[in-house]
């Protein structure tokens, strides 16, 4: 019998369940709002129903499912499968998610931090195929990461490895959500880019020199400027937007160079904002890494956009169990 698995992607706003064969081919998929305010018991009941619905959509019997993989925001314990109060899932306090799913479906369940699961998916199905040491980094509302070495996620001593966004570059820099100052995430995440853009525009206005496409894109509302407006304006040659992109690439390249020196990866795969920006951001990041990293690891590493795009969430969960 062909091996089939269920993948579950748990987020603060949406839940997704998929059924896949052993090659990662998706046979059925269901998405629904998390409604996190209703608490974990509601979400669990919804997930149980979604898994059964997805199995039916894949035209399979439940007995055909051999394992379940779960990609979820941390903190969590991968060994026990207990989820510990993710910021976007109120009430999920020491929730024994693995035990509950195994009791309900009578198959092995693997639970993993979403960034680590995404790294494994890129290693197995995406841009990391053919490489032994893969570092995946996402640039979105935060900067997360996952490390895959010889096909295995590197977890560290207590599931805390891969916090690439919380290396401190500027000790007196902007406050990060982790409580420290000057983290890479506080400088280069989507909200951080937007904050820097808004501050730069206000400074221009103070000097009566405001002239940027970013304001045109938001009908003059500074508070509405986001990272996507910075990129769009930079593509038109907007001087201020290009300066912001250059600054972002400098900090990202600096952070990646640190990781290249420590991990000596074959490849660094950048997601989300880096994919949208393409070589506009990637080329100066590569230049900074080449400048800041030690010669041998810098020569060995490739820096490329992640490949899985919108399929990443589904394949992240599947990659854990195929």
N, C-alpha and C positions, 0 to 999 in steps of 0.2 A: 504493500500500500504506500502511495506517495505521502511524504511527510507534509503536514499542514500545520501552521502555527497561527496564533492570534497575537497581534500587536495592539497595545493600548497606550495612547498618548494622552497624558493628563496635564492640563493647563488651567490657569485661573479663570479663563473665559470660555474655553471649549474642551470637550472630550472627544476623542476619536478612537474608533476601533477598526482594525483591518484583519482580514484573513489573507495569508500569503502561502505560496508553496515554498519549497526549499531553495529556490533561486531568487526569492525576493519579489516574485511576480504577485501583485495584489489582485485577489479574486473577489473581494467584497469590502465595502467600506461604509461606515456610519459616522456622522458627526452630529453632536448636539451641544447646546450651551451647558457649561458646568453649573451655573447658578450657585456659585460657591457660598453665597449667603445662606443657603438652605442646609449647609453642613455636610459632614462626611457620610453620614448614613444615607442621605438622599443620593449623593453622588455614587456611592457604592451600589445601591439598588439600580440606579440608572445604568451604570457600567455593566452589571450582570445582564440586564435586558439588552443592552447594545451588543454585547458579545454574542448572545444567542441570535439576535437579529442579523448580525454580520455573517454568522455561520450559515444561516438560512439563505442569505443573499449569494453566498459563494456556492450554493447548491451542495452543501455537505451536511453530514450528520455530526453531532457534537463529538461522537466517538472518534472521528477522523482527526481531531485536534490533539497534537502531541505535547504542546507546551504553550505558555503565554509569556510574552515579554512586555514589560511596562517601563515606559520612559516618563519620568516625573521630576518636577523641580525639587531640589533638596532644601534642607538637609535630610538625609536618609541613611539607613544602614543597609548596605547591599547584602550582607550575610543574613540578617534576620528579616529583611524586607519591611522594616518599620520606618514609617515616614514621620519626621519630627517637625511639625509646624512650619511648612513653607509659607513665605510671606503672602503669597497670592491664594492660599487655601486656608482660610480661617477655620479653626476647630479641628484641624488635622493634627492633633497633639498625640504623638506616640501611637499613631494608627498602624496596627499590624496588617498592612495591606496584602502582603504575600500570603499570610495565613488565611485571610478571609477569601482571597481568590482561589487558593488551593482547595479550601474546604468546599467552595461552591462548585468548582469545575473538575476537581480530582485529577489535575495534571500539574507538572512542575511549573513554578512561576519564578521568573527572574526579574528583579526590579533594579533599575539603574537611574542615576542622575541624568537628566536630559542632555546635558552637554557631553557627558561621557558616551552616552548612547549615540548621539549624533556623530561623535568622532568615530565610533565603531562602524556606523553605517557608511560614512565616507570611506573608511578603510575597506569595507567589504564590497560596496556597491558603487562608490563614487570616485572622487579624485585621488583617493589613497590606495587604489588597487595597484598591486605590484611593488609597494613600498613596505619596509620593515618598521620604520620609526616614523609615526605620523602624529603631527600636532594639529588639532583643529581648534580654531578660534572663531567665535561669533561676535560680530559688532552690531548690537541692536540696542534695546533698552539698557542692557548691561554688556559687559565683555566677559564671556565665559569661555571655557576651553575643556578639551579632553585630550588625553595622551594615549596612543595605542602603540605598544611595543611588541613586535613579533606576534601580532594577532590578538593580544590581550590588553584590556584596559588597565592602565596603571592607576591604582587607587591610593597609594601611599599608606601610611600607618593606620589611619582611621577614616578612609573615604574622603579625604580632604584635598587630594592632589588635583591639579588642573585649575586652581583658582588664579588663572593667568591675569585676570583683570585687576587683581589686588596687590600687584607689585607696586611699590611706591617709587615714583619718579621725582616728584616735587614734594618734599616733606612739609612745606608751607603752602602747598597748592590747595585747590578747591576741595571742599568736604565731600567725601564719598559716602554712599549708602551703607558701607560697612563700618563707618564711624572713624576711619582714618582719613588723612588728607593726602592729596596728590597722587592717588592711585591711577593706574592706566585707565580704569573705567571712568573715573571722574574727569578725565581729559578727552577721551575718544569715543565714548558711547554716543548713541543718538541724542539723548537729552543733553549730554555734555557739549556736543558740537553745536546744538541749538542754543545753549546758554552762552557759549563763546561768541556765536554769531550775533545774538541779540545785544550783547555787551559791546561788540565792535561797532554795530550800527548806531547805538546810542552815543558812543564816543564820537562817531562821525557827525552826528546831529549837534552835539555840543560844540564841535568845531565848525559847524555850519558847512560841512562838506559832504553831507549824505547824498550818495549817488550809487545805488546798488540795485541790481535786478531782483535781489531777494525781496525788497520791499514791493516791487511791482508784482511779484508772484503772490504776495499776501495782501494785496490791496492796501498797502501802507501800514499794516498792523505788525509792529515789531514783535509783539508777544506771540504771534502766530508763526514766526519763522522757525522751521524745523530743519533737520539735517538734509532731507530730500530737497529743500529749497536751496540750500548751500550748494549741493551737487549740481542741480539744474542751472543755477546761475553761473557756476564755475565753467560749465560746458559752453556757455555763451561768451566766455572770456572776461566775466566780471572780476575786476581786480581784487575786491575785498573777499569774494567767495574763493578765489584761487589762493589767496593768502591763508584763509581758514583751512582749505584742503591741504596746503603745504604744511601747516602747523600740525594738523591731525596726522599726516603721514610721518612727520618727524617723530612725534610721540609714539605712534604705533610701531615705527621702525625701531626705535630705541627699545621699547618693550620686547619686541620679537627678537632683537639681537641678544638681549639678556637670556631669553629662553633658548635660542640657538646655541649660545655658549654652554648652557647647563645641560641641555638634552641632546644636542647634536642630531637633530632629526633629519630624515631624508627629505621631508616635505612639510611645509606649513600651509594649511588650507584655511582661507579666510571666508567667512560667510556674511550674509545679510548686507550691510552697508557697503562692504568691500565688493560684493558681487554687483550691486547697483552702480557703484562708481567705476568699476573696471580699472583700466590702466591709468586713468586719471589719478587714482589713489595708489594703485599697486606699484606703478613704476617708481614713484618717490619713496615708497616703503622699502622696495628692494634696494634702492640706492643707499638709504639710511642703514639698513641691515648690513650691507656690504661694507659700509664705513665703520660701523660700531662693533660688529661681531669679530671674533678672532678669525684669522685667515682660513684655517683648515675647515672649521664647521661652516663658515660663510660660503666657502667654495662648494661644499657638499649639498647645501640645502636649496630646494626649489620653493618659491612662494607663489601660490596660485589661488584663484578663486575656488571655493567649494563647488561641487558639481550637482548635488541632488536637488537643490532648489526647493520647490513646494512639496516635493516627495520626501523631504528629510524627516519630518515628524513621523510619518508612517513607517519609513524604513528604519528609523532609529530604534523603535520598539521591536520590530521584526529581527533586526540584526543581532539582538541579544540571544535569540533562541534558534535561528536557522542553523 
